[in-house]
Amino acid sequence: MIILEQPNDNIFSFILVYGIISKKTIKIEKFKKNNFITSFLNLIEKITVNTKYEIKENFVFYPGDIYGGKHIHDCLVYNISMYIIPLLILAPFTKKEMQITFTGITNNRQTSIDMIRLAYLKVLKDFGVENIEIKILKRGFEPEGKGEVFFRCGNVEFLNNIEKSREEKLIKIRGMVVGSKINSSIPHSLIELIKDGVTNFTENVKVYTDLRTSTSSGPSPGYQLILYAEGKKTFYFSEELGDERLCSSLVTKAIGDLIKSIKNSESYDVKVLPLVFTFLALTSHNVSEIRIRKIGEDCKIILNYLKIFFSYRYSFKREEKNKIINSFGNGYRNIYRTIK
């Protein structure tokens, strides 16, 4: 049994996933339950078999077997991404292909479902998980949400090792304006401001729109600006939710955040490193290599949990402002996958 202190909700969901994969019982002392925890535990019960837990003064989690399958899950007042990000770890190791339709918020000030689709799925594909998709059936802005997202992921036998130790130049910058029930002048203004603001970095700039009507969105109006910069094998991003600010202020903030992500990142955007390191811990015993510049506080916590659950080992060598990480996976294999 692994005894832990209660972390924040996002890391709590990672811990449950680690317990399921490692088959280790978890105990969290002086546990405080909330609606997200209850909802996420309900989702875990749907996609696993024989998972059990007790919630009293302490929380005890007895992991079951990963199954997958087809399900529907209501995310209540929470961002759908809070559920999908930890599922990205479990989904490749199911017995049956995971297919889940989520309802809830798709866009607020947390990671949007658009960035999960554009950035996080690229991480899975790097590790050999190719049969995966996210479809935004209905867009749901806060506060009322009522968006709908279809998530599907095929299973694999194991994760591939990766080698991303070389420095890369940016090739292109892309923008995306997503919205629901907004004046058409807003996306037009944002598009022009984005193009004017990023052409100093590269001339390869394109901006797309995804504007939904009442039939393909929830009741709340809203819009969001998404920026991402790509190299041949690298990807960095930023996003800003529309509010009372002028369009020019919104674009300036998004560009500033994108520049910050580029400066703080190398092989992967620093924001996806918790997912990247989790997969690195589960690859074969062969060495994987990635280049990093900075590790955020949440990622430091995740690295500690990876050591606790999987005895994860890595080393690094400094290279000017960067570090080259040599990672040694634990050789995890999908024991539930049916051999065809």
C-alpha positions as CSV (number, residue, x, y, z in Angstrom):
1,M,0.0,0.0,0.0
2,I,1.2,3.5,-0.9
3,I,0.3,6.2,1.6
4,L,0.2,9.7,0.3
5,E,-1.0,13.2,1.2
6,Q,-3.9,14.6,-0.8
7,P,-2.7,16.6,-3.9
8,N,-4.8,18.9,-6.1
9,D,-7.5,17.5,-8.3
10,N,-5.4,17.3,-11.5
11,I,-2.6,15.4,-9.8
12,F,-5.1,13.2,-7.8
13,S,-6.5,11.9,-11.1
14,F,-2.9,11.0,-12.2
15,I,-2.3,9.2,-9.0
16,L,-5.4,7.0,-9.5
17,V,-4.2,6.1,-13.0
18,Y,-0.8,5.2,-11.7
19,G,-2.4,3.0,-9.1
20,I,-4.4,1.2,-11.7
21,I,-1.4,0.6,-14.0
22,S,0.9,-0.4,-11.2
23,K,-1.8,-2.5,-9.4
24,K,-0.9,-0.8,-6.2
25,T,-3.4,0.1,-3.4
26,I,-3.4,3.8,-2.5
27,K,-4.2,5.4,0.8
28,I,-4.7,9.2,1.3
29,E,-5.0,10.3,4.9
30,K,-7.3,13.1,6.0
31,F,-9.1,13.0,2.7
32,K,-11.5,15.8,1.5
33,K,-14.0,14.8,-1.1
34,N,-15.4,17.1,-3.7
35,N,-17.7,16.8,-6.7
36,F,-14.9,16.4,-9.2
37,I,-13.3,13.6,-7.3
38,T,-16.7,11.8,-7.1
39,S,-17.3,12.3,-10.8
40,F,-13.8,11.1,-11.8
41,L,-14.1,8.0,-9.6
42,N,-17.4,7.2,-11.3
43,L,-15.6,7.4,-14.6
44,I,-12.9,5.1,-13.4
45,E,-15.5,2.6,-12.3
46,K,-17.0,2.6,-15.8
47,I,-13.7,1.8,-17.6
48,T,-12.3,-0.7,-15.2
49,V,-13.4,-4.0,-13.6
50,N,-13.4,-4.7,-9.9
51,T,-12.1,-1.3,-8.9
52,K,-13.1,-0.5,-5.3
53,Y,-12.6,2.4,-2.9
54,E,-13.5,3.6,0.6
55,I,-14.0,7.2,1.6
56,K,-14.2,7.9,5.3
57,E,-11.6,9.9,7.2
58,N,-9.1,8.4,4.8
59,F,-9.4,7.4,1.2
60,V,-8.4,3.9,0.2
61,F,-8.3,2.9,-3.5
62,Y,-8.1,-0.7,-4.6
63,P,-7.3,-0.7,-8.4
64,G,-9.1,-3.1,-10.7
65,D,-8.4,-4.2,-14.2
66,I,-8.4,-1.9,-17.2
67,Y,-11.2,-2.7,-19.6
68,G,-12.2,0.3,-21.7
69,G,-15.3,0.0,-23.9
70,K,-18.1,2.4,-24.9
71,H,-19.5,4.9,-22.3
72,I,-21.1,8.2,-21.8
73,H,-20.0,10.5,-19.0
74,D,-21.3,13.8,-17.7
75,C,-18.5,16.1,-16.5
76,L,-20.9,18.4,-14.6
77,V,-19.5,21.9,-14.3
78,Y,-15.9,20.8,-15.0
79,N,-13.8,21.1,-18.1
80,I,-13.9,17.9,-20.1
81,S,-10.1,18.1,-20.5
82,M,-9.7,17.4,-16.7
83,Y,-11.1,13.9,-17.5
84,I,-9.4,13.2,-20.8
85,I,-5.8,14.1,-19.9
86,P,-5.4,11.3,-17.2
87,L,-7.4,9.0,-19.5
88,L,-4.7,9.5,-22.2
89,I,-2.4,7.4,-20.0
90,L,-4.9,4.6,-19.4
91,A,-6.5,4.4,-22.8
92,P,-3.6,2.7,-24.7
93,F,-3.6,-0.2,-22.2
94,T,-7.3,-1.3,-22.3
95,K,-8.7,-4.7,-23.2
96,K,-11.4,-3.2,-25.5
97,E,-11.0,0.0,-27.5
98,M,-12.0,3.0,-25.4
99,Q,-14.9,5.1,-26.8
100,I,-16.3,7.8,-24.5
101,T,-18.8,10.6,-25.2
102,F,-18.3,13.4,-22.7
103,T,-20.6,16.3,-21.9
104,G,-19.6,19.4,-20.1
105,I,-17.4,22.5,-20.7
106,T,-15.0,22.5,-23.7
107,N,-13.6,26.0,-23.3
108,N,-12.8,28.0,-20.1
109,R,-9.5,29.2,-18.6
110,Q,-8.2,25.6,-18.2
111,T,-6.6,23.6,-21.0
112,S,-9.2,23.5,-23.8
113,I,-10.3,20.4,-25.6
114,D,-8.8,22.0,-28.7
115,M,-5.3,21.9,-27.3
116,I,-5.9,18.3,-26.2
117,R,-6.7,17.4,-29.8
118,L,-3.9,19.5,-31.3
119,A,-1.0,19.0,-28.8
120,Y,-1.6,16.2,-26.4
121,L,-2.6,13.6,-29.0
122,K,0.8,14.4,-30.7
123,V,2.5,13.1,-27.6
124,L,0.7,9.8,-27.8
125,K,1.5,9.4,-31.5
126,D,5.2,10.0,-30.7
127,F,5.0,7.0,-28.4
128,G,3.3,4.8,-31.0
129,V,-0.4,5.3,-30.1
130,E,-1.7,6.1,-33.6
131,N,-5.4,5.0,-33.5
132,I,-6.7,7.9,-31.5
133,E,-9.1,10.8,-32.1
134,I,-11.1,13.5,-30.5
135,K,-14.2,15.0,-32.1
136,I,-15.9,18.2,-30.8
137,L,-19.5,17.4,-31.5
138,K,-20.8,20.5,-29.6
139,R,-18.8,23.3,-28.2
140,G,-19.6,24.3,-24.7
141,F,-18.3,27.5,-23.2
142,E,-18.4,28.3,-19.5
143,P,-20.4,28.8,-17.4
144,E,-23.2,26.6,-18.7
145,G,-21.1,24.3,-20.9
146,K,-23.3,21.5,-22.3
147,G,-20.6,20.7,-24.9
148,E,-20.2,17.2,-26.3
149,V,-16.9,15.5,-27.1
150,F,-16.2,12.1,-28.5
151,F,-12.9,10.4,-27.5
152,R,-11.6,7.2,-29.0
153,C,-8.3,5.4,-28.4
154,G,-7.2,2.0,-29.7
155,N,-5.0,-0.1,-27.5
156,V,-1.3,-1.1,-28.0
157,E,0.9,-3.8,-26.6
158,F,3.7,-1.4,-25.5
159,L,4.9,2.2,-25.9
160,N,7.7,3.1,-28.2
161,N,10.9,4.7,-27.0
162,I,11.6,8.2,-28.3
163,E,14.7,10.1,-29.3
164,K,14.3,13.9,-29.4
165,S,17.7,15.3,-28.3
166,R,18.3,17.6,-31.2
167,E,17.6,21.3,-31.2
168,E,15.0,22.4,-33.8
169,K,14.0,25.6,-35.5
170,L,10.4,26.8,-35.8
171,I,8.8,26.1,-39.1
172,K,5.3,27.6,-38.9
173,I,2.9,29.3,-36.6
174,R,-0.8,28.5,-36.6
175,G,-3.7,30.3,-35.0
176,M,-7.3,29.2,-34.3
177,V,-10.3,31.3,-33.3
178,V,-13.1,29.2,-31.8
179,G,-16.4,30.7,-30.8
180,S,-20.1,30.2,-30.2
181,K,-22.8,32.8,-30.8
182,I,-20.5,35.8,-31.3
183,N,-20.4,38.7,-33.6
184,S,-18.5,37.9,-36.8
185,S,-16.4,41.0,-36.4
186,I,-14.5,39.5,-33.5
187,P,-12.8,36.6,-35.3
188,H,-12.0,38.9,-38.2
189,S,-10.2,41.3,-35.9
190,L,-8.4,38.5,-34.1
191,I,-7.2,37.0,-37.4
192,E,-5.7,40.2,-38.6
193,L,-4.1,41.0,-35.3
194,I,-2.5,37.5,-35.1
195,K,-1.0,37.8,-38.6
196,D,0.4,41.2,-37.8
197,G,1.8,40.1,-34.5
198,V,3.7,36.9,-35.4
199,T,5.1,37.5,-38.9
200,N,8.3,38.7,-37.3
201,F,9.0,35.1,-36.3
202,T,8.0,33.4,-39.5
203,E,6.1,34.1,-42.7
204,N,4.5,30.7,-42.6
205,V,1.4,31.8,-40.7
206,K,-2.2,30.6,-41.1
207,V,-5.2,31.2,-38.9
208,Y,-8.3,29.1,-38.9
209,T,-11.8,29.5,-37.4
210,D,-14.3,27.2,-35.8
211,L,-17.5,29.2,-35.2
212,R,-20.5,27.3,-33.9
213,T,-24.2,28.1,-34.2
214,S,-26.9,27.3,-31.6
215,T,-27.4,23.8,-33.0
216,S,-23.7,22.8,-32.5
217,S,-23.0,24.6,-29.2
218,G,-24.2,24.9,-25.7
219,P,-26.2,27.9,-24.4
220,S,-23.3,30.1,-23.3
221,P,-21.7,32.5,-25.9
222,G,-17.9,32.8,-25.9
223,Y,-14.7,32.7,-27.9
224,Q,-11.1,31.6,-27.5
225,L,-7.9,32.3,-29.2
226,I,-5.4,29.5,-29.7
227,L,-1.8,29.8,-31.0
228,Y,0.7,27.1,-31.7
229,A,4.2,27.0,-33.2
230,E,5.7,23.9,-34.7
231,G,9.1,22.6,-35.7
232,K,9.6,19.3,-37.5
233,K,9.1,17.4,-34.2
234,T,8.3,20.2,-31.7
235,F,5.1,21.9,-30.7
236,Y,4.4,24.8,-28.4
237,F,1.1,26.5,-27.7
238,S,-0.8,29.2,-25.8
239,E,-4.5,30.1,-25.5
240,E,-6.6,33.0,-24.2
241,L,-10.3,33.0,-23.4
242,G,-12.2,36.0,-24.7
243,D,-13.5,38.4,-22.1
244,E,-14.0,42.2,-21.7
245,R,-10.5,42.9,-22.9
246,L,-9.9,44.4,-26.3
247,C,-9.0,42.0,-29.1
248,S,-5.6,43.7,-29.3
249,S,-4.9,43.0,-25.6
250,L,-6.1,39.4,-26.0
251,V,-3.7,38.7,-29.0
252,T,-0.8,40.5,-27.3
253,K,-1.2,38.2,-24.2
254,A,-1.5,35.1,-26.3
255,I,1.6,35.9,-28.3
256,G,3.5,36.7,-25.1
257,D,2.5,33.4,-23.6
258,L,3.5,31.5,-26.8
259,I,7.0,33.2,-26.7
260,K,7.3,32.2,-23.0
261,S,6.4,28.6,-23.8
262,I,9.0,28.5,-26.6
263,K,11.7,30.0,-24.3
264,N,10.8,27.5,-21.4
265,S,10.5,24.4,-23.6
266,E,12.5,22.3,-26.0
267,S,11.4,18.9,-27.3
268,Y,7.9,19.4,-25.8
269,D,6.0,22.3,-24.5
270,V,6.6,22.5,-20.8
271,K,2.9,22.2,-20.1
272,V,2.7,18.6,-21.5
273,L,5.8,17.3,-19.7
274,P,3.7,15.5,-16.9
275,L,2.2,13.4,-19.7
276,V,5.5,12.9,-21.5
277,F,7.4,11.8,-18.4
278,T,4.6,9.4,-17.5
279,F,4.9,7.7,-20.9
280,L,8.7,7.7,-20.6
281,A,8.4,5.8,-17.4
282,L,6.3,3.1,-19.1
283,T,8.5,2.5,-22.2
284,S,10.9,-0.4,-22.6
285,H,14.2,-0.6,-20.7
286,N,15.9,0.9,-23.7
287,V,17.0,4.5,-23.3
288,S,14.8,7.4,-24.5
289,E,16.2,10.9,-24.9
290,I,14.5,14.3,-24.8
291,R,15.7,17.9,-24.5
292,I,14.1,20.1,-21.9
293,R,14.7,23.6,-20.5
294,K,12.5,23.9,-17.5
295,I,10.3,21.7,-15.3
296,G,7.2,23.2,-13.7
297,E,6.2,22.5,-10.1
298,D,3.4,20.1,-11.1
299,C,5.9,18.1,-13.2
300,K,8.3,17.9,-10.3
301,I,5.5,16.4,-8.2
302,I,4.6,14.0,-11.0
303,L,8.3,12.8,-11.3
304,N,8.2,12.0,-7.6
305,Y,5.1,9.9,-7.9
306,L,6.5,8.1,-11.0
307,K,9.5,7.1,-8.8
308,I,7.1,5.9,-6.0
309,F,4.8,3.9,-8.3
310,F,7.1,2.7,-11.1
311,S,10.7,3.1,-9.7
312,Y,11.3,5.5,-12.6
313,R,14.9,6.4,-13.3
314,Y,16.4,9.1,-15.4
315,S,19.6,11.0,-15.7
316,F,20.5,14.3,-17.4
317,K,23.5,16.2,-18.8
318,R,23.6,20.0,-19.1
319,E,24.0,21.6,-22.4
320,E,24.1,25.4,-22.1
321,K,20.6,26.4,-21.1
322,N,19.2,23.0,-21.7
323,K,19.3,19.5,-20.3
324,I,19.3,16.2,-22.2
325,I,17.2,13.7,-20.3
326,N,18.2,10.0,-20.6
327,S,15.1,8.1,-19.5
328,F,14.9,4.4,-18.5
329,G,11.4,2.9,-18.7
330,N,10.0,0.0,-16.7
331,G,9.1,-2.1,-19.7
332,Y,5.3,-2.0,-19.1
333,R,3.2,-4.1,-21.4
334,N,-0.5,-4.2,-21.9
335,I,-1.5,-7.4,-20.2
336,Y,-5.2,-7.0,-21.1
337,R,-4.9,-6.6,-24.8
338,T,-6.4,-9.5,-26.8
339,I,-3.8,-10.9,-29.2
340,K,-5.2,-11.1,-32.7
